[in-house]
Amino acid sequence: MAASYNKVVLWDGTRWTELPKKMWDGNQWTAKPKFKVWDGAEWMTKYPDPVYYPSWVDANGGIKDGEFRTFRLPQGMRLGDFVVTVCVSRESMPQLLNPSGNLTATKQLASGTWVSAIMFRYDGEWGLRAGNSVRWRVPGGGISTIANYVYRGAEARNIPITPFYEVKEYANVSEVPLSSPAGNTTLFLALTEAKNLTNVQFPEGVTTHRPAIQGQFGQSQLLLHSGDMPGTGSGGFDKILFDTTVPAAAVITIKIPGDPTSPGVWVLGDPSASVLGKTTYLL
């Protein structure tokens, strides 16, 4: 059988030896070319390196009805992006269908609402079925709410076993305490069930990204509010304020993992973690 390439041999003084085969990588001839893939914005030879504080990129979500719920990820996704997807249902426990092979965290709140979530690295449309979408199954049917939150620069090799770092529930409140950030970047989700809630205010220092993602359970409106901030602290630092008393509320804290060599950052205003002369110094 003929060779599929033209051999180039060189006499080394003793025998003829075949020279290494090389390929043109766009800049030079090399024996070990780096193959590039399109990450959604540019040609890359590897996943982006993680950063200390992963940054928020985009989010989307909405109401879905029926047993199977499919929701396409936001536009502008790039390889290596980090996705937190949440499904909230009142009828029954949500089950993740796509992407497969991920550990789902599920909690039923005191109000009866089910909250399920996963975290995963986006590996392109070939890593997702159903048209670059997440897909949930709610056996009991009915209306549910799906939300996707996308971050860039996260450390995907350090994904927590469960997305829920902390879940706190409250009843008949007009404000709820917000715990201090848990390290790297922290995503806060405030889940409320009320008839006439119109405004939610996160404390100073927390960045909110978009209007709340809505759902409807009977006569109650479900709102999923989100905000995040970088850094680490050891105590509560402020409150989330509602413009009315809500029958049920939950605050879910989710850690977005960053570069594991990141130094801690204390949050100014934290009475435990930010003390001048002890943990915080002005330069």
Secondary structure, 3 states (H helix, E strand, C coil): CCCCCCCCEEECCCCEEECCCCEECCCCEECCCCCCEECCCCEECCCCCCCCCCEEEEEEEEEEECCEEEEECCCCCCCCCEEEEEEEECCCCCEEEECCCCCCEEEECCCCCEEEEEEEECCCHHHCCCCCEEEEECCCCCEEEEEEEEEECCCHHHCCCCCCCEEEEEEEEEEEEECCCEEEEEEEEEEEEECCCCCEECCCCCEECCCCEEEEECCEEEEEEEEEEEEECCCCCEEEEEEEEEEEEEEEEEEECCCCCCCCCECCCCCCCCCECCCECCC
